[in-house]
């Protein structure tokens, strides 16, 4: 048997290069999308931090006439939610989020800590046609009200 027939391999390298280029573009798209969502989450966390701090600063003095200790800061859930809504209305950074909402866990779990949970929708670049609803992101921040000398 004589194996003198030669297979033409021209164009094989072109297919390989095209395949690797598509793979690199897909990886770049995924990295871009994940980075964009991470940055949006950090922005939302920053707004939640500011809202929690504003809510913690809105404390009232607890009645100290019953005990022997010094007066303490007291926070109420309704007050925390009201201050958070006021903060978000006044903060220009909050206007940059789509579907920004104050979640139900926002309040004061122990009458001294303001807990703020915000949610928003983040858009993923390059694949917005595949994910038209975006990605729901959520950020929770806490701030404690303290009285010091």
C-alpha beads as a LAMMPS data file, in Angstrom:
LAMMPS data file: protein, C-alpha beads

149 atoms
148 bonds

1 atom types
1 bond types

-500.0 500.0 xlo xhi
-500.0 500.0 ylo yhi
-500.0 500.0 zlo zhi

Masses

1 110.0

Atoms # bond

1 1 1 0.000 0.000 0.000
2 1 1 1.264 3.310 -1.012
3 1 1 0.060 6.349 1.036
4 1 1 1.057 9.109 -1.293
5 1 1 -2.296 10.879 -1.143
6 1 1 -1.812 14.177 0.623
7 1 1 -4.652 15.909 2.482
8 1 1 -4.934 19.635 1.850
9 1 1 -4.805 21.403 5.237
10 1 1 -4.915 24.966 4.015
11 1 1 -7.334 27.147 6.016
12 1 1 -7.121 25.075 9.222
13 1 1 -5.125 27.733 11.005
14 1 1 -7.674 30.381 10.049
15 1 1 -10.473 28.422 11.743
16 1 1 -8.355 28.027 14.864
17 1 1 -7.582 31.769 14.982
18 1 1 -11.258 32.664 14.518
19 1 1 -12.223 30.243 17.304
20 1 1 -9.703 31.734 19.727
21 1 1 -10.762 35.271 18.820
22 1 1 -14.407 34.430 19.570
23 1 1 -13.379 32.793 22.845
24 1 1 -11.370 35.882 23.843
25 1 1 -14.311 38.163 23.018
26 1 1 -16.643 36.020 25.118
27 1 1 -14.244 36.079 28.080
28 1 1 -13.858 39.859 27.736
29 1 1 -17.654 40.248 27.662
30 1 1 -18.101 38.150 30.803
31 1 1 -15.364 40.040 32.662
32 1 1 -16.894 43.364 31.604
33 1 1 -20.354 42.292 32.777
34 1 1 -19.173 40.982 36.128
35 1 1 -17.100 44.120 36.717
36 1 1 -20.043 46.382 35.879
37 1 1 -22.338 44.535 38.298
38 1 1 -19.663 44.672 41.022
39 1 1 -19.199 48.422 40.557
40 1 1 -22.966 49.031 40.665
41 1 1 -23.179 47.001 43.871
42 1 1 -20.407 49.083 45.452
43 1 1 -22.209 52.294 44.445
44 1 1 -25.441 50.991 45.970
45 1 1 -23.570 50.002 49.124
46 1 1 -22.163 53.519 49.366
47 1 1 -25.664 55.004 49.173
48 1 1 -26.882 52.489 51.778
49 1 1 -23.984 53.479 54.068
50 1 1 -24.928 57.141 53.815
51 1 1 -28.592 56.396 54.450
52 1 1 -27.760 54.213 57.464
53 1 1 -25.529 56.921 58.917
54 1 1 -28.226 59.562 58.415
55 1 1 -30.777 57.280 60.069
56 1 1 -28.473 56.544 63.011
57 1 1 -27.903 60.276 63.493
58 1 1 -31.653 60.853 63.802
59 1 1 -31.891 59.216 67.212
60 1 1 -33.979 60.507 70.092
61 1 1 -33.035 60.258 73.754
62 1 1 -34.475 57.277 75.544
63 1 1 -36.205 57.906 78.836
64 1 1 -33.544 57.470 81.527
65 1 1 -35.798 58.327 84.445
66 1 1 -36.657 54.648 84.947
67 1 1 -33.097 53.406 85.355
68 1 1 -29.917 54.559 86.988
69 1 1 -27.844 54.674 83.811
70 1 1 -27.135 57.639 81.603
71 1 1 -29.506 58.562 78.778
72 1 1 -29.190 56.405 75.686
73 1 1 -29.902 56.883 72.011
74 1 1 -33.138 55.333 70.788
75 1 1 -34.145 54.584 67.216
76 1 1 -37.504 53.462 65.928
77 1 1 -38.141 51.484 62.749
78 1 1 -40.628 54.027 61.415
79 1 1 -38.201 56.872 62.039
80 1 1 -35.361 54.997 60.339
81 1 1 -37.490 54.285 57.260
82 1 1 -38.641 57.923 57.085
83 1 1 -35.078 59.257 57.341
84 1 1 -33.863 56.778 54.703
85 1 1 -36.610 57.865 52.291
86 1 1 -35.765 61.540 52.938
87 1 1 -32.056 60.846 52.415
88 1 1 -32.692 59.039 49.130
89 1 1 -34.900 61.850 47.886
90 1 1 -32.205 64.427 48.642
91 1 1 -29.162 62.405 47.524
92 1 1 -28.191 62.900 43.896
93 1 1 -26.277 59.601 43.802
94 1 1 -29.502 57.705 44.473
95 1 1 -30.992 59.130 41.273
96 1 1 -28.514 57.086 39.230
97 1 1 -30.095 53.746 40.090
98 1 1 -32.879 52.085 38.166
99 1 1 -35.630 50.600 40.289
100 1 1 -34.161 51.790 43.591
101 1 1 -36.251 50.511 46.491
102 1 1 -36.041 50.393 50.261
103 1 1 -36.471 46.780 51.330
104 1 1 -38.678 45.576 54.181
105 1 1 -35.765 44.696 56.448
106 1 1 -34.893 48.389 56.780
107 1 1 -35.439 49.563 60.329
108 1 1 -34.001 49.305 63.805
109 1 1 -33.772 45.744 65.103
110 1 1 -32.497 46.695 68.577
111 1 1 -33.528 50.381 68.958
112 1 1 -29.868 51.456 68.683
113 1 1 -28.838 50.243 65.242
114 1 1 -30.124 51.540 61.921
115 1 1 -30.201 48.784 59.325
116 1 1 -30.766 49.856 55.726
117 1 1 -31.337 47.444 52.852
118 1 1 -31.600 48.882 49.358
119 1 1 -32.207 47.095 46.071
120 1 1 -31.849 48.236 42.485
121 1 1 -31.535 46.884 38.969
122 1 1 -28.116 46.856 37.315
123 1 1 -27.732 46.640 33.549
124 1 1 -25.110 44.330 32.118
125 1 1 -23.197 45.914 29.227
126 1 1 -22.800 44.039 25.935
127 1 1 -25.498 41.474 26.752
128 1 1 -28.441 43.719 27.535
129 1 1 -30.412 42.136 24.700
130 1 1 -29.992 38.717 26.320
131 1 1 -30.885 40.040 29.784
132 1 1 -33.412 42.843 29.177
133 1 1 -34.565 42.913 32.827
134 1 1 -31.052 43.444 34.170
135 1 1 -29.699 41.961 37.383
136 1 1 -31.258 42.639 40.776
137 1 1 -28.639 43.840 43.271
138 1 1 -29.065 44.387 47.001
139 1 1 -26.936 46.135 49.600
140 1 1 -27.329 46.163 53.377
141 1 1 -25.608 48.585 55.717
142 1 1 -25.825 49.179 59.445
143 1 1 -24.902 52.144 61.605
144 1 1 -25.079 52.386 65.372
145 1 1 -26.286 55.401 67.317
146 1 1 -24.131 56.178 70.368
147 1 1 -23.939 58.960 72.855
148 1 1 -20.417 59.869 73.906
149 1 1 -18.886 62.598 76.003

Bonds

1 1 1 2
2 1 2 3
3 1 3 4
4 1 4 5
5 1 5 6
6 1 6 7
7 1 7 8
8 1 8 9
9 1 9 10
10 1 10 11
11 1 11 12
12 1 12 13
13 1 13 14
14 1 14 15
15 1 15 16
16 1 16 17
17 1 17 18
18 1 18 19
19 1 19 20
20 1 20 21
21 1 21 22
22 1 22 23
23 1 23 24
24 1 24 25
25 1 25 26
26 1 26 27
27 1 27 28
28 1 28 29
29 1 29 30
30 1 30 31
31 1 31 32
32 1 32 33
33 1 33 34
34 1 34 35
35 1 35 36
36 1 36 37
37 1 37 38
38 1 38 39
39 1 39 40
40 1 40 41
41 1 41 42
42 1 42 43
43 1 43 44
44 1 44 45
45 1 45 46
46 1 46 47
47 1 47 48
48 1 48 49
49 1 49 50
50 1 50 51
51 1 51 52
52 1 52 53
53 1 53 54
54 1 54 55
55 1 55 56
56 1 56 57
57 1 57 58
58 1 58 59
59 1 59 60
60 1 60 61
61 1 61 62
62 1 62 63
63 1 63 64
64 1 64 65
65 1 65 66
66 1 66 67
67 1 67 68
68 1 68 69
69 1 69 70
70 1 70 71
71 1 71 72
72 1 72 73
73 1 73 74
74 1 74 75
75 1 75 76
76 1 76 77
77 1 77 78
78 1 78 79
79 1 79 80
80 1 80 81
81 1 81 82
82 1 82 83
83 1 83 84
84 1 84 85
85 1 85 86
86 1 86 87
87 1 87 88
88 1 88 89
89 1 89 90
90 1 90 91
91 1 91 92
92 1 92 93
93 1 93 94
94 1 94 95
95 1 95 96
96 1 96 97
97 1 97 98
98 1 98 99
99 1 99 100
100 1 100 101
101 1 101 102
102 1 102 103
103 1 103 104
104 1 104 105
105 1 105 106
106 1 106 107
107 1 107 108
108 1 108 109
109 1 109 110
110 1 110 111
111 1 111 112
112 1 112 113
113 1 113 114
114 1 114 115
115 1 115 116
116 1 116 117
117 1 117 118
118 1 118 119
119 1 119 120
120 1 120 121
121 1 121 122
122 1 122 123
123 1 123 124
124 1 124 125
125 1 125 126
126 1 126 127
127 1 127 128
128 1 128 129
129 1 129 130
130 1 130 131
131 1 131 132
132 1 132 133
133 1 133 134
134 1 134 135
135 1 135 136
136 1 136 137
137 1 137 138
138 1 138 139
139 1 139 140
140 1 140 141
141 1 141 142
142 1 142 143
143 1 143 144
144 1 144 145
145 1 145 146
146 1 146 147
147 1 147 148
148 1 148 149
